[in-house]
Amino acid sequence: MPTILDFEPIPEWLVDEVYLAVRQELFALCIPEHLEGFSYLCSAIVKAAQDPECARRVTKFLYPELAREANTS
């Protein structure tokens, strides 16, 4: 079974479309958009699609990057 690491990173020009598609899919899974973590989850999925290696470095790269973008710690 393929993993996220088996795919090519998405190009920069496609990021907005992927973000919207992720939002729609999460909404289809009955995850409500009004939850604070919803946007963080969308961003994390898109970042993992942009850089598949960050899926392996969640605590060292992905979490700090999301916190930096959201201006939190």
FIZA-637729 format. One record per residue: x, y, z of N, C-alpha, C in turn. Coordinates in steps of 0.02 Angstrom, whole numbers, plus 50000, padded with zeros to 5 digits. Atoms other than C-alpha are relative to their C-alpha. Example, Ala and Ser with C-alpha at 12.3 -4.5 7.8 and 13.67 -1.06 7.14 Angstrom:
// residues 2
500454994150000506154977550390500455006050000 499584994149997506844994750357499615005550037 
END
This chain:
// residues 73
500424994150000500005000050000500455006250000 499584994050003500745016949951499895004650061 500054995149946501105030050084500125006949971 499894993250025501255048950072500715001049976 499314999350020503125046750054500134997249931 499935002950066502855037449890499785004749944 500274995450050502105052549802500455006049991 499634993850014502875067849721499685005850038 500294994149967502665084349815499555003949953 500444996050043501265095449753500355006549982 499684993650019501825110849656499685005950037 500234994149963501655127949737499365003049971 500584996950031500365133949611499354996150014 500585004249988499195119849664499794999950074 500115000349928499245122849853499305002450020 500664997449982497655133349863499444995149982 500515004950021496645120549767500014993850045 499935005849956497315106349874499705001650068 500274997949935496885116150032499244999749999 500745000150006495085118349973499744992849995 500215007050006494965099949926500054996450067 499925003049933495615094850098499435002350045 500564997449959494325106150182499354996449982 500615003350022492935098350078499984992750023 499985007049980493495080650117499914999350076 500095000249928493625084050304499275001550019 500704998449989491905091950300499564994049982 500385005950021491255076550208500064994450052 499905004849947491955066150352499665002250065 500384997349944490825076350468500445003250054 499584996249955492265085950547499795007349992 500274993250007491485103050584500555005249991 499514994850016492395118150514500095005050057 499954995049948492055128750668500494998150056 499505002049951493275118750775500665003549986 499374996450009494895128150804500524995849964 499495004350030495955113350753499874998249928 500175001750070495075111450585500505003149952 499544996650046496155124350498500724997550009 499345002849989497735117450581500074993349966 499985006550032497305100150519500065000649924 499954998850073497025106550342500705002149981 499324997650015498685115750346500514994450006 499535005649990499595100450413499974995149942 500075004750056498905089350275500325002949937 499724996850060499375101950140500765000350005 499274999849991501135104150213500304993149988 499755006850012501365085250213499984998349926 500045001350073500815084850031500535004049963 499484995950031502045098849989500694997050012 499355002849981503495090450079499874993350034 500175006549971503155071850105500474997950057 499535001849947504715070350214499785002750068 500224997149936503905081450347499494995550034 500455004849968502645067450377500384995550049 499585003849953504095058450462500255004350057 499734995449950504635073850559499465004450029 500584996349976502985078950637500185004650058 499854995849942503625085150805500605004549989 499414995950012505275091950739499895005449948 500104995250054504605100950586499285002449994 500694998150017502735100650557499675004150055 500314996349946502115106150729500305007050008 499724993249994503355120550746499835004649941 500174996150058502995126250569499285002650003 500704998049993501115126550600499935005350055 500024995149945501385135950765500275006749977 499714993850027502475148750676499495003649956 500504997050045501125151650544499425002950039 500584997849961499775153550678500205004950055 499744995449948500875164850788499844997550070 500105002949933500715152950936500624995950017 499425004249982501905141651029499784992850005 
END
